[in-house]
Amino acid sequence: MEAIKNHFKMLWRIFFTTIVVFLSVLAVLSSGCRSGGGSSATIYNISGTVSGDIQQGVTITLSGDGSGTKTTDAGGNYSFTGIANGSYIVTPALAGYIFTSTSRAIRVSGANATAIDFTSATSADSLYSISGIVTNSDNDGEALNNVTMTLSGANSGTVTTDTNGSYTFSGLANGGYTLIPSLSGYVFNPSSSSQTIGGKNITGLNFTAEVNPTPTYIISGTVTSSGAGMQGITVSLSGLGIESVTTDAGGRYTFSGLANGTYIIAPTQTGETFDPENSSETINGTDITGVNFINTTTVYRISGKVSGAVRAGVTMTLSGTASGSVSVISDSVISDSSGNYSFQNLANGSYNITPTLAGYTFTPPKLVVGVSNRDITSINFTSSPQ
């Protein structure tokens, strides 16, 4: 009897030990699941270069939604890795040096932030200025204020001349620059000036202005097909000037700001031909209008009318395939207040016309129309309430 008791005690200890081990393993597994099961967030890089008087050894500090410091290498390069999406500020620093940008705000959003660059200078004495005066030659050389001076090159920016006609760009590093003056109604001499800063300020960079003696004119016209304006046609101008515009919903186009001279105007659209192919026009002190072009590509139209319980607002859907084409053509128009509708610029082929409007049925529900070298009219439908 005592042996049986001892046997049951041993079995109970084994059972209890097994339960304890099982619960311990379960707790470890549960802890692993709560910790994310080994998954990690998507991370990115912030990188850039320091150029200028010093490149190597510049401390780059990262702050914001993350923090850290890096030191630029011999080429001025630095990189912060393992960056999550967020907002950051990158700041360069090195004793005895200043930087053209004291810091830069960066937004990381699903991509690396690259080219976060800075330019260094040994001190404020290593940054220079460009300055000058703008005068009005039409007014005995008096100062001209409110002239916009635009600087581009190693640094960029704009300033406006004061009441003395003076302007100054300061804090400029060594390098090449271009300066352009502008004021509505005036032309300038010179029209622009290219300068190179090489260790000293540039002063006396002056400009003279005069009222623009050359008025400008326009050339305008339309591009049509079967009497309707063609929207989205590119019309180019060449000759004394070169530019291009796109026709509006009425097929209209306009070139403005043109001086006296000869120009060539030409519409272009892939697969389309126009009459004339181009037009040579000469401006001589007046605007030129009515320079029109007609689409001569062989195209036709399908038209008809909706009558019955409802006429206006019916959606007319066209589908089908032009002869010799492998692409399906589709379009839709809305019937007008009298029930009229029309599809323009159709090549020869077979087309389906289907009317639809919620709450109504149509007789016939659909028509198949063949276009063969002529317009197709009177493709009519009758509406009825459902």
C-alpha positions in Angstrom: 0.0 0.0 0.0 2.8 2.4 0.9 4.4 1.6 -2.5 1.3 2.6 -4.3 1.2 5.9 -2.4 4.8 6.6 -3.3 4.1 5.8 -7.0 1.2 8.3 -7.1 3.3 11.0 -5.4 6.0 10.6 -8.1 3.4 10.8 -10.9 2.0 14.0 -9.3 5.5 15.6 -9.1 6.1 14.8 -12.7 2.7 16.3 -13.8 3.3 19.4 -11.7 6.8 20.0 -13.1 5.5 19.5 -16.7 2.8 22.2 -16.1 5.3 24.7 -14.7 7.7 24.2 -17.7 4.8 24.5 -20.2 3.6 27.8 -18.6 7.2 29.2 -18.6 7.6 28.5 -22.3 4.2 30.0 -23.1 5.2 33.2 -21.2 8.4 33.5 -23.2 6.6 33.1 -26.5 3.9 35.6 -25.5 6.6 38.1 -24.6 8.2 37.7 -28.0 4.9 38.3 -29.8 4.2 41.4 -27.8 7.7 42.8 -28.7 6.8 42.7 -32.4 8.0 39.3 -33.5 11.2 40.7 -34.9 9.6 43.2 -37.3 11.2 46.7 -37.9 10.0 50.1 -39.2 11.2 51.3 -42.6 14.2 53.5 -42.2 16.0 56.0 -44.5 19.2 58.1 -44.8 19.9 61.9 -44.5 23.1 62.8 -46.3 25.0 65.7 -47.9 28.3 67.4 -48.5 30.1 70.4 -47.1 32.1 72.5 -49.7 34.0 75.8 -49.5 37.0 76.8 -47.5 36.8 73.6 -45.3 35.3 70.2 -46.0 36.8 67.7 -43.6 36.1 67.6 -39.9 32.9 69.6 -39.8 30.5 68.5 -37.1 27.0 67.9 -38.5 24.3 67.8 -35.8 20.9 66.1 -36.3 17.9 67.1 -34.1 14.1 66.9 -34.2 12.4 63.6 -34.3 15.8 62.0 -34.0 19.3 63.1 -32.9 22.9 62.4 -33.6 26.2 63.9 -34.8 28.5 63.0 -37.7 31.8 64.4 -38.8 32.5 65.1 -42.5 35.1 63.0 -44.3 38.0 64.2 -46.6 35.5 65.0 -49.3 33.1 66.8 -47.0 30.6 64.0 -47.1 28.3 62.9 -44.2 25.4 60.6 -43.7 22.9 59.7 -41.0 21.5 56.2 -41.4 18.5 54.4 -39.7 16.3 57.5 -39.9 12.5 57.1 -39.5 9.9 59.2 -41.2 9.7 62.6 -39.4 10.9 66.2 -39.2 14.6 67.0 -38.6 17.1 69.9 -38.5 20.6 69.5 -39.8 23.2 72.0 -38.5 26.9 72.3 -39.4 29.5 73.7 -37.0 33.3 74.1 -36.8 35.3 76.6 -34.7 36.5 79.5 -36.8 34.1 78.8 -39.7 30.7 80.1 -40.8 28.3 78.5 -43.2 26.0 80.0 -45.8 23.1 78.0 -44.3 23.2 77.9 -40.5 20.8 74.9 -40.5 18.3 73.2 -42.8 14.9 71.8 -41.9 14.3 68.3 -43.5 11.1 66.3 -43.8 11.7 62.5 -44.3 8.6 60.9 -45.8 9.1 57.6 -47.4 12.4 58.3 -49.1 16.1 59.2 -48.4 16.9 62.9 -48.0 20.0 63.6 -50.1 22.0 66.7 -51.1 21.5 68.4 -47.8 24.6 70.5 -48.6 26.4 73.4 -46.9 29.1 75.9 -48.0 31.8 76.9 -45.5 33.9 80.1 -45.1 36.7 80.8 -42.7 35.1 84.0 -41.3 32.7 86.8 -42.1 35.7 88.4 -43.9 35.5 85.5 -46.4 32.0 86.5 -47.6 31.7 89.4 -50.0 29.2 91.7 -51.7 28.0 93.0 -55.1 26.6 96.5 -55.2 25.8 99.3 -57.6 23.3 101.9 -58.8 20.5 102.0 -61.4 19.8 105.3 -63.1 17.1 106.5 -65.5 18.7 107.8 -68.7 15.4 109.3 -69.8 15.4 111.6 -66.7 18.8 113.1 -66.8 20.4 110.1 -65.0 18.3 110.3 -61.8 18.2 107.3 -59.5 15.5 104.7 -60.4 14.0 102.9 -57.4 11.8 99.7 -57.3 14.0 98.0 -59.9 14.2 94.2 -59.1 17.7 93.0 -59.2 17.9 89.2 -59.6 21.1 87.3 -58.7 22.0 83.7 -59.7 25.1 81.6 -59.5 27.0 80.5 -56.5 24.3 82.2 -54.4 20.9 83.5 -55.5 18.4 86.1 -54.4 16.6 89.3 -55.3 16.7 92.8 -53.9 15.0 96.1 -54.9 16.7 99.4 -55.5 16.1 102.1 -52.9 15.2 105.8 -53.5 18.8 106.4 -54.3 18.8 103.7 -57.0 21.2 101.6 -54.9 21.3 97.9 -54.4 23.5 95.5 -52.5 23.9 91.7 -52.3 25.9 90.7 -49.2 27.1 87.5 -47.7 28.3 86.1 -51.0 31.0 83.4 -51.3 33.7 83.3 -54.0 32.3 82.1 -57.3 30.5 83.2 -60.5 27.3 85.2 -60.6 24.8 86.7 -63.0 22.9 89.9 -62.2 19.7 90.9 -64.1 17.7 94.1 -63.6 14.0 94.3 -64.4 11.1 96.8 -64.1 7.9 96.8 -66.1 8.0 99.3 -69.0 11.8 99.7 -69.0 14.8 98.2 -70.8 18.3 98.2 -69.3 21.8 98.6 -70.4 23.4 96.2 -70.0 20.5 93.8 -69.9 22.5 91.5 -67.6 26.0 91.3 -66.1 28.2 88.2 -65.3 30.8 88.7 -62.5 33.2 86.5 -60.5 33.9 87.1 -56.9 37.6 86.3 -56.1 38.5 87.4 -52.6 37.0 90.9 -52.7 33.8 92.9 -53.0 32.4 94.0 -56.4 31.3 97.6 -56.4 30.1 100.0 -59.0 28.1 97.4 -60.9 25.8 100.0 -62.4 22.9 99.9 -64.9 21.0 102.5 -66.9 17.3 102.3 -67.7 15.1 103.8 -70.4 11.4 103.6 -71.2 10.9 100.7 -73.6 10.9 102.3 -77.0 9.5 99.2 -78.7 5.8 98.5 -78.4 4.7 94.9 -78.8 1.9 93.2 -80.7 0.0 89.9 -81.0 -0.7 87.3 -83.6 -3.9 85.2 -83.1 -6.3 82.9 -84.8 -8.2 79.6 -84.6 -7.7 75.9 -85.5 -11.0 74.2 -86.5 -12.2 70.9 -87.8 -15.6 70.6 -89.6 -16.3 74.1 -88.4 -15.7 73.3 -84.7 -12.7 74.6 -82.7 -10.0 72.0 -82.0 -8.8 72.1 -78.4 -5.2 71.1 -77.3 -3.5 71.7 -80.7 0.1 72.9 -80.4 0.7 76.0 -82.4 4.3 77.0 -82.8 5.9 80.4 -83.7 9.3 80.8 -85.2 11.3 83.5 -86.9 12.1 86.6 -84.9 11.0 84.7 -81.8 10.4 81.1 -80.9 7.6 79.8 -78.7 4.5 77.6 -78.7 1.0 77.7 -77.2 -2.0 75.3 -77.0 -5.4 76.1 -78.4 -8.3 76.5 -75.9 -11.7 74.9 -75.9 -12.8 77.1 -78.9 -9.6 76.3 -80.9 -8.3 79.8 -80.3 -4.6 80.7 -79.8 -2.6 83.9 -79.2 1.0 84.9 -79.3 1.6 88.2 -77.4 4.6 90.5 -76.7 5.8 90.3 -80.3 8.0 93.0 -81.9 7.8 94.2 -85.5 9.2 91.5 -87.8 8.3 88.3 -89.7 7.1 85.1 -88.0 6.0 81.7 -89.1 3.0 80.1 -87.4 2.3 76.3 -87.7 -0.2 74.0 -86.0 1.0 70.4 -85.2 -0.8 67.3 -84.0 0.2 63.7 -84.5 -1.8 62.1 -87.3 -3.5 65.4 -88.3 -2.9 67.7 -91.3 -3.9 71.3 -91.6 -4.6 73.9 -94.3 -2.4 75.9 -94.6 0.4 73.8 -93.3 2.0 77.1 -91.9 1.5 80.8 -92.4 4.2 83.5 -92.7 3.1 86.8 -91.1 4.9 90.2 -90.8 4.1 92.6 -87.9 4.5 96.2 -88.9 3.0 98.4 -86.2 -0.3 96.6 -85.7 -1.7 93.3 -84.3 -2.4 90.4 -86.7 -5.6 88.4 -86.2 -7.5 85.8 -88.1 -4.4 83.6 -88.8 -6.7 80.5 -89.0 -6.0 76.8 -89.8 -8.4 74.0 -90.9 -8.0 70.4 -90.1 -7.9 68.6 -93.5 -7.6 65.1 -92.1 -10.4 62.9 -93.6 -12.9 62.9 -90.7 -16.7 62.8 -90.4 -19.4 63.2 -87.8 -22.4 61.3 -86.4 -25.4 63.3 -85.2 -29.0 62.8 -84.3 -31.7 63.7 -81.8 -33.4 62.4 -78.7 -37.2 62.9 -78.5 -40.0 61.6 -76.3 -40.4 61.8 -72.5 -37.0 63.5 -72.0 -34.7 65.1 -74.5 -32.0 67.1 -72.6 -29.3 65.6 -70.5 -29.2 62.2 -72.1 -25.7 60.7 -72.1 -24.9 59.5 -75.6 -22.0 57.0 -75.6 -20.0 56.1 -78.8 -17.8 53.1 -79.1 -16.3 51.1 -82.0 -13.3 50.8 -84.1 -12.1 52.9 -87.0 -11.2 51.1 -90.3 -7.6 50.0 -90.2 -7.3 50.7 -86.5 -6.8 48.1 -83.8 -7.7 50.5 -80.9 -11.3 50.9 -79.7 -12.6 54.5 -80.0 -14.9 55.7 -77.3 -16.5 59.0 -76.4 -19.6 60.5 -74.8 -21.6 63.7 -75.2 -24.8 65.1 -73.5 -27.8 66.0 -75.6 -28.8 69.7 -75.5 -32.1 71.2 -74.5 -33.6 70.3 -77.9 -32.2 66.7 -77.7 -29.5 67.2 -80.3 -26.1 65.5 -80.0 -23.1 65.2 -82.3 -19.8 63.2 -82.4 -17.0 65.0 -84.4 -13.8 64.0 -86.1 -14.6 60.4 -86.7 -12.7 58.3 -89.3 -14.4 55.7 -91.5 -15.4 52.6 -89.4 -18.2 51.0 -87.4 -19.6 52.6 -84.3 -22.2 51.9 -81.6 -24.3 54.7 -80.3 -26.0 54.1 -76.9 -28.3 56.5 -75.0 -28.6 56.4 -71.2 -30.4 58.3 -68.5 -31.4 57.1 -65.1 -35.2 56.3 -64.9 -35.7 56.1 -68.7 -35.5 53.5 -71.5 -34.8 54.3 -75.1 -36.0 53.0 -78.5 -34.0 51.6 -80.0 -31.7 50.8 -77.0 -28.6 51.0 -79.3 -27.7 51.6 -82.9 -24.8 50.4 -85.0 -23.6 53.1 -87.5 -21.2 52.7 -90.3 -19.2 55.7 -91.4 -17.9 55.6 -95.0 -16.6 58.8 -96.5 -19.6 60.9 -95.4 -21.3 62.4 -92.3 -24.1 60.3 -90.8 -27.1 62.3 -89.6 -30.6 61.5 -88.1 -29.4 58.7 -85.7 -32.4 59.3 -83.5 -33.8 57.8 -80.3 -37.1 58.0 -78.4 -37.2 58.1 -74.6 -39.8 56.6 -72.3 -40.1 56.5 -68.5 -39.2 53.2 -67.0 
